[in-house]
Amino acid sequence: MMIDIGNVQRLLVEYQLDGWLLYDFRRSNPIAHRLLGIREHAHATRRFAVWIPARGEAIALVHAIELHLFAHLPFQRKVYRSRLEWLMILRSLLADARRIATEYSPHGDLPAISFLDAGTAELLRSFDLELCSSGDLVQHIEAVWTAEQIAANRLVASKLRSIMMESIEAARTLVLARNATEYDLQQFILAAFAREALITDYPPIVAIGTNSASPHYEPTAASSAPLQRDSMLLLDMWAKGQSADATYADITWTVWLGSSPPDEARRIARLVIEARDAALALVRERFHRSAPLYGYEVDDATRNLIAAAGYGEYFIHRTGHNIGTEVHGFGANMDNYETCDTRRVLAGTSFSVEPGIYLPGRFGFRSECDVVIDHDGHVHIPSEPLQNELITVEL
């Protein structure tokens, strides 16, 4: 993608920032490379900086031997050769600034944004600069979907839900046929993706029995458990269409293969679904009132409920992640556990809500849906109807 300087400058004024410094050394800042459209395999060996002031012309500070990497950028370039030239020109570029955005996160709370090294941070502070996180700027630029993407995603989500229903029925058939494994069901799902012209970055999660207690379990041809009766089966699948700007849908259903699930399995399923619905209610309420909503608050809505029921230690991941053209996108995550995501949830973005409880050596239960906020602030759940109980698959 190519960064829209006018849009960035509008955001800088809105967030009361004097400018944004995109700094990189040997691809230490993937955000800078994406936003500046630098070729993926470009031989970049020297540090560079791009300064985008809130008002005025954007300027790239680049080394003399790598000018060609920035020839496509539609703004001025300043050339340095030595370390002293780098320091002198960088200081002059930032001379009128006080509060600047950069790929920095206080206390490292947001690793997805935290790419500025400590030494360069010290250097910038020696210029009497206040460093602010570029996290909100990045999500405005990279996480907000177009109206066309929102519309197209509805079809993807519908296809994915249909494949989920087919896969649950296929699990029943495979168990009855005997000798089938998690891997066999995974391959069934991938074949369904191909049939529906969907693509994915990694194969879906198919986890039976004790494996369902491992949130990111991966069956393979060489290591895969047999599908069997009287077991919990967790299915997590994500996919998108084949266009360059296609966006992901991502859902998880957990079912019981057999007739009589244990009482605790039913109780945990009800609790997880209640926690999921508490998060969805919070999202709907905030956007209905046009009130701010932050990623960590959605996590609190699910986690507090699960913790109050005595299962807090078994909910071992964040509540959800941003979704875009990559399944783990660049916007706010629903997280106050692994990190504290203080970014505001924006209209035009999508994210998952996927609480889970995982009892080691026994079973796990997760329920996941996607939320899409349109540009008018209306909340959509494209994969509805959702799972509302522990489904028993009679065998």
Salt bridges, closest charged atoms under 4 A:
GLU14 OE1 - ARG10 NH1 3.63
ASP24 OD2 - HIS33 NE2 3.01
GLU85 OE2 - ARG81 NH1 3.98
GLU130 OE1 - ARG99 NE 3.30
GLU142 OE1 - ARG34 NH2 2.64
GLU166 OE2 - ARG195 NH2 2.95
GLU169 OE2 - ARG172 NH1 3.86
GLU196 OE2 - ARG195 NE 3.16
ASP236 OD2 - ARG366 NH2 2.89
ASP250 OD2 - HIS321 NE2 3.11
GLU264 OE1 - ARG362 NH2 2.66
ASP277 OD1 - ARG276 NH2 2.97
GLU285 OE1 - ARG286 NE 3.69
GLU285 OE2 - ARG289 NE 2.30
GLU297 OE1 - ARG286 NH1 2.96
ASP299 OD2 - ARG303 NE 2.93
ASP341 OD2 - ARG343 NH2 2.79
GLU354 OE2 - HIS321 NE2 3.28
GLU354 OE1 - ARG366 NE 3.78
ASP374 OD2 - HIS378 ND1 3.34
ASP374 OD2 - HIS380 NE2 2.89
GLU384 OE2 - ARG284 NH2 3.57
